């Protein structure tokens, strides 16, 4: 997010993945997901609707405890 100390109304966060993390944190949803045992999240945005989860990458993260 961009900050503007002289005029906070000019602050912004670009749409897309950039505001997802702040929204998860600010809404309390991140805490709820972590409490429910979620460790990984796959995010696909409108600009990459063809994205798919690569199980070999997920397996690497899980085995390496990344």
C-alpha positions as CSV (number, residue, x, y, z in Angstrom):
1,X,0.0,0.0,0.0
2,X,1.0,3.6,-0.6
3,X,1.0,6.0,2.3
4,X,0.5,9.7,2.3
5,X,1.2,11.3,5.7
6,X,0.1,14.7,4.6
7,X,-3.3,13.4,3.4
8,X,-4.3,9.9,4.4
9,X,-7.3,10.0,2.0
10,X,-4.6,9.7,-0.8
11,X,-3.5,6.3,0.5
12,X,-4.2,3.4,-1.7
13,X,-3.5,-0.3,-2.2
14,X,-3.5,-1.6,-5.8
15,X,-6.1,-4.2,-6.6
16,X,-5.1,-7.8,-7.0
17,X,-2.9,-9.9,-4.8
18,X,-1.4,-6.8,-3.1
19,X,-4.5,-6.0,-1.0
20,X,-5.3,-9.7,-0.3
21,X,-2.9,-10.0,2.6
22,X,-4.0,-6.8,4.3
23,X,-7.6,-7.8,3.8
24,X,-7.0,-11.2,5.3
25,X,-5.2,-9.7,8.3
26,X,-7.6,-6.8,8.8
27,X,-10.7,-8.9,8.6
28,X,-9.4,-11.6,11.1
29,X,-9.8,-14.2,8.4
30,X,-6.1,-15.0,8.5
31,X,-6.2,-15.8,12.2
32,X,-9.3,-18.0,11.6
33,X,-7.5,-19.9,8.7
34,X,-4.4,-20.5,10.8
35,X,-6.5,-21.6,13.8
36,X,-8.3,-24.1,11.5
37,X,-4.9,-25.6,10.5
38,X,-4.4,-24.0,7.1
39,X,-0.7,-23.6,6.2
40,X,-0.8,-22.9,2.4
41,X,-3.0,-20.9,0.2
42,X,-3.3,-20.8,-3.6
43,X,-4.3,-17.5,-5.0
44,X,-5.4,-16.9,-8.6
45,X,-6.4,-13.4,-9.7
46,X,-8.5,-12.3,-12.7
47,X,-5.3,-11.7,-14.7
48,X,-4.2,-15.3,-14.3
49,X,-7.4,-17.4,-14.4
50,X,-5.5,-20.1,-16.3
51,X,-3.2,-20.6,-13.2
52,X,-3.2,-24.0,-11.7
53,X,-1.8,-25.6,-8.6
54,X,1.5,-27.4,-9.2
55,X,1.5,-30.3,-6.8
56,X,5.3,-30.8,-7.1
57,X,5.8,-27.2,-5.8
58,X,3.3,-27.7,-3.0
59,X,5.0,-31.0,-2.1
60,X,8.3,-29.2,-2.0
61,X,7.0,-26.5,0.4
62,X,5.4,-29.1,2.6
63,X,8.4,-31.4,2.8
64,X,10.8,-28.5,3.4
65,X,8.5,-26.9,5.9
66,X,8.8,-23.6,3.9
